[in-house]
Amino acid sequence: MTTGFVIAIAQRKGGAGKTTLACQLTAAFLACGRSVFGLDTDEQRSYSRWSELRAAEGRTSARFKLDRAAGFGFAAALRHARESADIVIVDTPPSVDMTVERAVRGADLVVTPLQLSPIDLDATLPTASLVGQIGRPALFVINRAPPRAKIADLIRDKISQYRLPVAATELGNRAAFAESMASGAGVVDTAPTSIAAREIEALAAEILSRVGRTAAVA
């Protein structure tokens, strides 16, 4: 029986790039031969719409399924997803409510996109606190990083002061990410030789290196 590795993508601040990260990681994992089961717990259903667009564009795959899950039905949906795929990606709403708490509790790894601004860092701290209280492994991913900016370096210094576990891979502020999403794809599909593709592939590899090291509390 398959026991999938569960990644909850959580961030209280809206617009941080949670769904983009969920979709891009989905495409990257599929490209390297993994099976993926997505769970969409956000009422905006952006992950679901991307999946539907992917199918409409002929990018269907037996190795990718997605379901909407929320409320008391989440636990059963998560068990089914774990048994159905190598990787389970849970896209959560921009909050720290019960839906997010359930996703964090069921995760083997909580991934939080973080943009390099004081507002984004402050908004991230409640998510970091929740993950710490529940005791799940975390990975903070610097997203939409500018090529050069003094404030970005200052925020990096502040992140290190909070001792947040930050991914070695940063994702740049690249149009290729959004452009690929418009066709239900990832940059690994539409621009496989791009810098953006190399970045998401490196992040996927970094996450895969953790598979087998952790186990979520049932």
MARDRENTOR-518157 format. One line per field, with one value per residue: x, y, z of N, C-alpha, C, CB in turn. Coordinates in steps of 0.05 Angstrom, whole numbers. Each point is the difference from the previous one (the first is absolute). Last residue first. Glycine has a CB too. Example, Ala and Ser with C-alpha at 12.3 -4.5 7.8 and 13.67 -1.06 7.14 Angstrom:
npx <- 257; -18
npy <- -45; -102
npz <- 142; 42
capx <- 16; -18
capy <- 24; 24
capz <- 1; 0
cpx <- -15; 18
cpy <- 22; 24
cpz <- 14; 0
cbpx <- 24; -38
cbpy <- -13; -23
cbpz <- -43; 25
//
This chain:
npx <- -22; 85; 63; 109; 86; 59; -58; -8; 65; 36; -89; 10; 91; -35; -78; 63; 58; -82; -32; 95; 11; -93; 24; 86; -40; 17; -96; -66; -71; 33; 66; -53; -104; -99; -84; 37; 0; 61; 66; -19; 2; 86; 33; -11; 54; 15; 52; -17; 99; 24; 28; -97; 18; -36; 8; 62; -18; 95; -4; -85; 47; 74; -69; -46; 90; 15; -93; 16; 82; -21; 46; -81; -85; -44; -92; 39; 75; -61; 13; -20; -32; -15; -83; -3; -61; 56; 64; -76; -47; 85; 19; -95; 10; 90; -29; -39; 90; 40; -73; 9; 100; 17; 43; -96; 5; -62; 12; -5; -12; 26; -75; -100; -69; 27; 13; -84; -41; 45; -25; -91; 5; 74; 83; -28; 28; -32; 83; 16; 46; 51; 19; 76; -34; -118; -52; 29; 19; -80; -51; 45; -12; -92; -9; 47; -48; -92; 3; 52; 63; 36; -17; 83; 66; 54; 87; 13; -71; -4; -56; 40; -73; -41; -78; 60; 52; -83; -30; 90; -3; -94; 32; 76; -64; -80; 9; -29; 90; -4; 17; 67; 51; 51; 86; 55; 106; 39; 3; -84; -59; 64; 6; -99; -12; 73; -46; -88; 37; 58; -78; -57; 72; 41; -55; -84; -27; 70; -16; 34; -7; 14; 11; 48; -17; 55; -82; 19; -43; 0
npy <- 212; 78; -22; -35; 50; -61; -45; 94; 70; -18; 16; 90; 7; -46; 61; 73; -35; -13; 87; 31; -54; 28; 93; -9; -81; -85; -14; 75; -75; -80; 38; 83; -63; 22; 36; 88; 60; -51; 11; 98; -2; -53; 46; 87; -22; 43; -109; -70; -24; -104; 0; 35; 33; -40; 106; 29; 93; 23; -49; 50; 82; -27; -23; 83; 42; -52; 27; 92; -2; -73; -48; -66; -22; -108; -26; -69; -34; -85; -24; -107; -33; -100; 27; 27; 70; 71; 2; -5; 65; 52; -12; 22; 72; 22; 9; 85; 24; -42; 38; 85; -7; -74; -82; -67; -105; -79; -80; -104; -58; -107; -57; 50; -30; 76; 60; -36; 2; 88; 26; -36; 33; 91; 42; 21; -8; -117; -78; -64; -93; -58; -102; -48; -96; -24; -67; -13; 97; 22; -67; 36; 92; -25; -42; 80; 63; -26; 57; 83; -16; -56; 12; -72; 1; -88; -4; -92; -4; 113; 61; 78; 8; 70; -42; -52; 83; 52; -71; 4; 98; -6; -63; 61; 76; -25; 62; -64; -74; -95; -49; -83; -34; -96; -6; -89; 41; 0; 97; 31; -28; 43; 76; -4; -11; 63; 57; -25; 7; 76; 35; -28; 43; 82; 55; 33; -36; -34; -89; -87; -102; -63; -93; -81; -100; -74; -87; -101; -60; -109
npz <- 266; -4; -99; 8; -46; -53; -64; -34; 22; -88; -38; 40; -40; -80; 7; 21; -73; -54; 32; -20; -81; -24; 28; -46; -83; -39; 25; -4; -2; 54; 60; 1; -9; -59; 11; -31; 79; 55; -72; 5; 99; -8; -81; 41; 102; 82; 21; 87; 53; 33; 94; 60; 113; 89; 51; 70; -21; -18; -85; -15; 30; -61; -68; 26; -9; -83; -24; 32; -57; -88; -75; -20; 84; 15; -15; 75; 64; 46; 104; 15; 100; 36; 84; 94; -6; 44; -76; -62; 60; 11; -96; -14; 70; -44; -92; 23; 34; -82; -56; 50; 0; -92; -29; 10; 38; -33; 81; -20; 90; -26; 38; 42; 58; 57; -78; -39; 91; 15; -92; 23; 93; -35; -12; -111; -89; -3; -42; -83; 39; -76; 29; -66; -13; 19; 54; 89; 7; -54; 53; 81; -37; -25; 89; 37; -63; 12; 79; -72; -82; -77; -99; -42; -84; -32; -63; -30; -64; -35; -66; -41; -62; 55; 42; 60; 13; 2; 63; 43; -8; 29; 71; 18; -8; 51; 70; 70; 0; 12; -92; 20; -94; 4; -72; -20; -36; -90; -5; -46; 74; 63; -67; -16; 100; 19; -68; 40; 93; -26; -50; 77; 60; -36; 59; -33; 92; 87; 42; -67; 0; -73; 59; -59; 40; -57; -6; 22; -83; 43
capx <- -26; -16; -20; -26; -21; 12; 10; -19; -11; 22; 2; -22; 5; 21; -12; -16; 18; 11; -21; -6; 22; -2; -22; 9; 1; 29; 16; 27; 0; -14; 15; 23; 22; 26; -3; -7; -23; -25; -5; -6; -28; -18; -4; -26; 2; -25; 2; -14; -18; -9; 24; 10; -4; 14; -19; 8; -23; -3; 20; -9; -21; 13; 15; -20; -7; 22; -1; -20; 12; -15; 17; 29; 11; 24; 0; -14; 0; 11; -8; 20; -7; 23; 5; 24; -9; -16; 17; 15; -18; -7; 23; 2; -21; 6; 7; -25; -17; 13; -3; -28; -7; -10; 20; 12; 6; 13; -11; 15; -15; 16; 27; 22; 2; 2; 26; 19; -3; 10; 29; 7; -1; -25; 10; -10; 18; -8; -17; -1; -24; 4; -26; 1; 26; 22; -3; 0; 25; 22; -2; 7; 29; 11; -4; 16; 28; 7; 4; -17; -1; -4; -5; -26; -5; -28; -9; 16; -11; 19; -10; 23; 11; 23; -11; -14; 21; 13; -20; -2; 24; -3; -19; 14; 19; 2; 4; -26; -5; -16; -6; -24; -5; -29; -8; -29; -16; -11; 22; 21; -9; 0; 28; 12; -14; 11; 27; -2; -13; 20; 20; -11; -5; 7; 28; 17; -9; -3; -24; 10; -15; 10; -21; 10; -20; 13; 10; -2; 14; -17
capy <- -7; -12; 16; -14; 9; 9; -22; -22; -4; -10; -29; -11; 5; -19; -27; 0; -1; -27; -17; 7; -10; -29; -6; 2; 27; 8; -20; 12; 21; -8; -23; 9; 11; -13; -24; -23; 8; -5; -29; -7; 7; -15; -27; -1; -6; 13; 28; 4; 23; 10; 10; -17; 11; -19; -15; -28; -15; 6; -16; -28; -3; 1; -26; -20; 6; -10; -29; -9; 2; 19; 16; -5; 19; 15; 25; 0; 28; 3; 26; 11; 23; 11; -12; -16; -27; -10; -7; -24; -23; -7; -13; -26; -17; -9; -29; -16; 2; -14; -28; -7; 0; 26; 15; 21; 24; 20; 27; 18; 24; 24; -8; 3; -23; -24; 0; -5; -28; -16; 1; -14; -28; -11; -19; 4; 20; 28; 9; 29; 12; 29; 13; 27; 3; 14; 1; -27; -13; 12; -10; -28; -2; 7; -23; -22; 2; -20; -26; -8; 20; -12; 22; -1; 22; 3; 24; 4; -19; -21; -20; -8; -27; 4; 12; -21; -19; 11; -1; -28; -6; 12; -16; -25; 6; -23; 13; 6; 29; 7; 29; 5; 26; 3; 22; 3; -6; -27; -18; -1; -17; -27; -9; -5; -22; -24; -3; -9; -26; -19; -2; -17; -27; -19; -8; 11; -4; 23; 16; 28; 17; 26; 20; 28; 22; 21; 25; 18; 25; 24
capz <- -11; 21; 12; -2; 19; 25; 15; 0; 27; 17; -2; 15; 28; 9; 1; 24; 23; 0; 12; 27; 16; 1; 17; 27; 12; 2; 15; -3; -20; -25; -10; -16; 16; -1; 16; -17; -17; 14; -2; -27; -5; 18; -10; -15; -28; -9; -9; -25; -2; -26; -13; -22; -27; -18; -17; -2; 10; 29; 14; -1; 21; 26; 3; 8; 28; 16; 0; 19; 27; 16; 18; -6; -20; 9; -15; -26; -10; -27; -10; -19; -17; -15; -26; 0; -7; 21; 22; -7; -1; 28; 12; -13; 11; 27; 0; -5; 24; 22; -4; 4; 29; 8; 15; -17; 15; -17; 2; -17; -5; -3; 5; -20; -16; 17; 13; -21; -8; 22; -2; -25; 5; 11; 19; 27; 13; -2; 22; -2; 11; 3; 5; 12; 13; -15; -29; -10; 8; -16; -27; 1; 2; -26; -17; 10; -8; -21; 12; 23; 22; 27; 18; 13; 19; 8; 14; 25; 20; 7; 19; 17; -8; -18; -25; -15; -8; -24; -22; -8; -15; -27; -16; -7; -21; -19; -26; -13; -1; 23; 0; 16; 11; 7; 17; -1; 24; 2; 8; -20; -23; 10; 3; -27; -12; 11; -11; -28; -1; 9; -21; -22; 9; -21; 4; -20; -27; -18; 7; 4; 19; -7; 4; 1; -1; 16; -11; 23; -1; 0
cpx <- -22; -28; -15; -21; -25; -20; 12; 13; -19; -10; 22; 1; -22; 6; 20; -14; -16; 19; 10; -21; -5; 22; -4; -22; 12; 3; 29; 21; 27; 5; -13; 16; 22; 18; 26; -1; -8; -24; -27; -6; -8; -29; -18; -6; -27; 0; -27; 0; -13; -18; -7; 25; 13; -6; 15; -21; 6; -23; -1; 19; -11; -20; 13; 13; -21; -6; 22; -2; -20; 11; -18; 19; 29; 9; 24; 0; -10; -2; 14; -12; 22; -9; 25; 5; 24; -9; -16; 18; 15; -18; -6; 23; 0; -22; 3; 6; -25; -17; 12; -4; -29; -6; -10; 17; 13; 3; 15; -14; 18; -19; 19; 26; 24; 5; 4; 28; 22; -1; 12; 30; 8; 2; -23; 16; -11; 20; -9; -21; 3; -27; 6; -28; 1; 25; 23; 1; 3; 26; 22; -1; 9; 31; 12; -3; 16; 30; 7; 7; -17; 0; -7; -3; -28; -2; -30; -8; 15; -13; 22; -9; 23; 13; 21; -11; -13; 21; 11; -20; -1; 24; -4; -18; 15; 19; 4; 3; -26; -8; -18; -3; -25; -3; -30; -8; -30; -16; -11; 23; 22; -10; 1; 28; 12; -13; 14; 27; 0; -11; 21; 20; -9; -4; 9; 29; 20; -9; -5; -25; 13; -18; 13; -24; 14; -17; 12; 12; -4; 18
cpy <- 15; -5; -15; 17; -17; 8; 8; -24; -24; -5; -12; -31; -12; 4; -21; -27; -1; -3; -29; -19; 6; -12; -31; -7; -1; 27; 8; -17; 13; 20; -11; -23; 9; 11; -16; -26; -23; 5; -7; -30; -8; 5; -16; -28; -3; -1; 11; 29; 0; 23; 12; 12; -19; 7; -19; -17; -31; -15; 5; -18; -28; -4; -1; -28; -20; 5; -12; -30; -10; 0; 20; 15; -5; 20; 18; 28; 1; 30; 6; 26; 7; 21; 12; -15; -18; -29; -12; -9; -25; -25; -9; -16; -28; -17; -11; -30; -17; 1; -16; -30; -9; -1; 29; 19; 20; 27; 19; 27; 19; 23; 24; -13; 0; -25; -25; -2; -7; -30; -18; -2; -16; -30; -13; -19; 7; 18; 29; 10; 31; 12; 30; 10; 26; 2; 11; 0; -28; -14; 10; -13; -29; -3; 5; -25; -24; 0; -22; -28; -11; 22; -12; 25; -2; 24; 0; 25; 4; -18; -21; -20; -9; -26; 4; 10; -22; -18; 11; -4; -29; -6; 11; -18; -25; 6; -20; 14; 5; 30; 6; 30; 1; 28; 0; 21; 3; -7; -28; -19; -4; -19; -29; -11; -7; -25; -25; -5; -11; -29; -20; -2; -18; -29; -20; -7; 12; -8; 23; 17; 27; 21; 27; 19; 26; 25; 19; 27; 16; 25
cpz <- 14; -11; 22; 15; -4; 21; 27; 15; 2; 28; 17; 0; 17; 30; 10; 3; 26; 25; 1; 12; 30; 17; 3; 20; 28; 14; 3; 14; -5; -22; -26; -11; -18; 22; 2; 16; -19; -18; 13; -3; -29; -6; 18; -9; -13; -31; -9; -7; -27; 3; -27; -12; -20; -29; -18; -15; -2; 12; 30; 15; 2; 22; 27; 4; 10; 30; 17; 1; 21; 29; 15; 18; -5; -21; 9; -12; -28; -8; -26; -11; -19; -19; -12; -27; -2; -5; 23; 23; -6; 1; 29; 12; -12; 13; 29; 1; -3; 25; 23; -3; 5; 30; 5; 18; -18; 15; -19; 0; -15; -7; -2; 10; -19; -17; 16; 12; -21; -7; 22; -3; -25; 3; 14; 19; 28; 15; -4; 20; -2; 9; 5; 2; 16; 17; -16; -31; -12; 6; -18; -28; 1; 1; -28; -19; 8; -7; -21; 11; 23; 21; 27; 17; 10; 19; 4; 15; 27; 21; 5; 22; 16; -9; -21; -26; -17; -11; -26; -23; -10; -17; -28; -17; -9; -23; -22; -27; -15; 0; 23; 1; 16; 13; 4; 21; -6; 24; 7; 7; -20; -22; 10; 2; -27; -11; 11; -12; -29; -1; 8; -23; -23; 8; -21; 3; -20; -28; -20; 5; 3; 15; -7; 3; 4; -3; 20; -9; 25; 0
cbpx <- 17; 26; -5; 23; 20; 38; 8; -21; 5; 33; -18; -28; 24; 19; -31; -8; 35; -3; -35; 11; 32; -21; -22; 32; -40; 9; -31; -21; -47; -34; 13; 2; -13; -5; -48; 22; 16; 22; 49; 29; 4; 35; 45; 7; 44; -1; 47; -29; 29; 4; 27; -47; 0; -3; -33; 26; -31; 19; 30; -22; -12; 35; 7; -36; 9; 32; -19; -26; 27; -42; 40; -13; -33; 13; -50; -29; 39; -13; -8; 17; -30; 24; -49; -6; -40; -16; 30; -1; -37; 4; 30; -20; -27; 29; 23; -18; 17; 45; 1; -14; 33; -18; 37; -39; 5; -18; -15; 17; -29; 40; -10; -21; -48; -30; 0; -29; -50; -14; -1; -42; -35; -26; 43; -46; 14; -48; 23; 14; -7; 37; -22; 46; 22; -34; -47; -25; -2; -24; -50; -17; 0; -39; -43; -5; -4; -46; -32; -36; 5; 21; -17; -1; 33; -10; 39; 37; -11; 39; -48; 21; -16; 7; -35; -12; 27; -9; -37; 11; 26; -29; -24; 27; 4; -46; 21; -19; 50; 22; 7; 5; 25; -8; 40; -7; 38; 38; 25; -12; -47; -9; 14; -29; -42; 11; 3; -42; -28; 20; -7; -46; -12; 33; -6; -32; -48; 35; 9; 40; -16; 17; -25; 41; -35; 46; -34; 2; -4; -37
cbpy <- -45; 23; 25; -45; 47; 16; -23; 15; 49; 25; 4; 40; 43; 0; 13; 49; 25; -3; 32; 48; 7; -1; 43; 36; 13; -27; -34; 47; 8; -23; -12; 43; -29; -8; -1; 23; 47; 12; -9; 37; 38; 2; 2; 47; -22; 32; -8; -41; 26; -46; -35; -16; 47; -36; 38; 5; 37; 45; 2; 8; 48; 31; -2; 27; 49; 8; 1; 42; 39; -7; -5; -8; 34; -39; -3; -38; 11; -47; 17; -47; 17; -44; -9; -5; 19; 46; 37; 15; 29; 49; 28; 18; 41; 40; 8; 38; 46; 11; 8; 45; 36; 10; -29; -2; -25; -23; -8; -38; -6; -26; -46; 42; -3; 22; 50; 23; 2; 36; 47; 17; 7; 38; 26; 13; 18; -15; -32; -1; -39; 1; -43; 9; -26; 26; 5; -15; 25; 44; -2; -3; 44; 31; -10; 17; 49; 5; 14; 29; 38; -43; 30; -51; 29; -50; 25; -24; -33; 30; 8; 45; 10; 44; 22; -21; 10; 46; 4; -13; 34; 36; -12; 3; 46; -13; 39; 4; 9; -37; 3; -43; 20; -51; 27; -48; 17; -11; 39; 47; 16; 16; 47; 36; 14; 25; 50; 27; 12; 35; 48; 13; 17; 33; 9; 36; -1; 24; -12; -7; -41; -16; -27; -13; -31; -19; -5; -38; 0; -25
cbpz <- -12; 36; -43; -3; 1; -27; -42; -44; 7; -28; -46; -11; -13; -47; -37; -4; -26; -51; -18; -10; -38; -45; -14; -14; -27; -42; -16; -3; 12; 28; 47; 27; 39; -49; -12; -38; 3; 44; 0; -16; 32; 35; -21; -14; 9; 40; -13; 9; 33; -19; 23; -10; 18; 35; 2; 42; -15; -8; -40; -44; -7; -19; -50; -24; -7; -38; -46; -8; -14; -29; -30; -47; 15; 29; -5; 16; 30; -12; 47; -12; 36; 4; -7; 48; -25; 9; -13; -49; -15; 12; -29; -43; 8; 4; -44; -27; 7; -19; -49; -18; 6; -47; -19; -32; 42; -41; 48; -29; 42; -16; -17; -15; 2; 34; 1; -34; 10; 33; -20; -22; 35; -20; 7; -17; -45; -3; 30; -50; 32; -35; 19; -19; -36; -25; 9; 41; 43; -1; 6; 47; 24; -9; 25; 48; 5; -17; 37; -19; -33; -15; -37; -1; -24; -7; -19; -22; -37; -10; -15; -8; -45; 22; 27; 43; 41; 18; 34; 47; 27; 20; 42; 43; 17; 13; 23; 45; 1; 26; -51; 27; -38; 6; -15; -17; 28; -27; 17; -12; 7; 47; 10; -19; 23; 42; -6; -4; 40; 30; -13; 13; 45; -15; 49; -4; 16; 27; 48; -31; 24; -46; 36; -28; 18; -7; -35; 35; -50; 25
//
